[in-house]
Amino acid sequence: MILPPPETDADWFGTAAEALPDDAERSVLVGRIWDPAVGGPSPVVVRDGAVLDISADFATVRDICELPDPATVVAGLAGRRVGDFAELLANTGLAARDRDRPWLLAPVDLQALKAAGVTFAVSLIERVIEERTRGDLALAAQIRQRLLAEVGADLQELTPGSAEAARLKEMLVAEGVWSQYLEVGIGPDAEIFTKGQVLSAVGTAVPVGVLAASTWNNPEPEVALVVASSGRIVGATLGNDVNLRDVEGRSALLLPMAKDNNASCALGPLVRLFDDRFDLDRVRGLEVMLEIEGADGFRLDGISQMSRISRDPEALVRQLLGAHHHYPDGAVLMLGTMFAPIQDRDRPGEGFTHKVDDVVRISSPPLGTLVNRVRHSEECDPWDFGVRDLMGSLARRGLL
């Protein structure tokens, strides 16, 4: 579909009303800002359109998430007003950002950045295609047709690790179409990997990155769970698990190169904490919408229905964190996507790949909208604020 070019630099990242949940006035929303007044990042709560600095009560978002009942505590905090959410969002997205005024950051800090892969049947088929093509986009269409005829696309009802899944594996092995992606898609063990390093995620209204050398890549619109060190799920946000399909297709051992690059993990705009209005059952029923608008007039729309996930979110968290593995500062777990980017962009049969200046919108009404513009990772702002910098900033401000 060809549409007019995306918005101007003044408004490509959308409005505050679009960024916030549709019931923001009844949501408990936390995030992070960079505040030049204090020379560092601060946790904030967004309430009635205002951004309130709560660093005097909690130095990090991690500390909030470790509370027995984060939503109740945060809902009762007053905080120091630093501005309107609309003002901070605008200052975040503008190319000529006023660095004397605060702007938004990714809404998590010390949590490990993790992701689950191959959790939807459609994405499972696409991963097998990547493997069979060895990253060659031109071969994807013919292999997709043959694979769907052999395996079938309706794997949604199959429980991973079940006896039925084991029988299907035996059949596919006998027919010579088994794959490591089918193993993690329908086998007992999920694919859970490190998406990025602590503090490396970017937030909304800023660029996301793909490597300049990549010629076949795509966004992955996902729900991300925020998990305390105990394994308790305390909230959710939106995520973009940017993927380089040509890199991962050459070898699954190149997954770190395909997934973990500068500005390749986007989260936000805010974390919605679980309470009596929004909980894990609501997450299980979410729909996640994707819109891509290119400077060339290209448009793509997609949707992920969480109800179609192969592995329950709670089961994925148990595979992430438990007696076998501890995360003392908690974790963010991106749950995977059913988005299958097969719509042709340039030439028939070659499917979709990003181009510089694509605007990517990932939205779900209870969580708001995460908006990013695609750049080469090498040209995105470098990740240069690490754990040592955070600890130094908090110490100087007397918050440790």
Helices and strands as residue ranges (DSSP letters): H 16-19, G 24-26, E 29-35, E 40-47, E 50-53, H 61-65, H 70-75, E 80-84, H 85-93, E 103-105, E 112-117, H 121-133, G 137-139, H 140-151, H 163-174, H 180-186, E 191-196, E 206-210, E 217-218, E 221-227, E 233-241, E 243-244, H 245-250, G 252-254, H 255-259, E 265-273, H 280-284, E 287-293, E 299-305, G 306-308, H 313-320, E 331-334, E 359-364, E 368-376, G 377-379, H 387-396
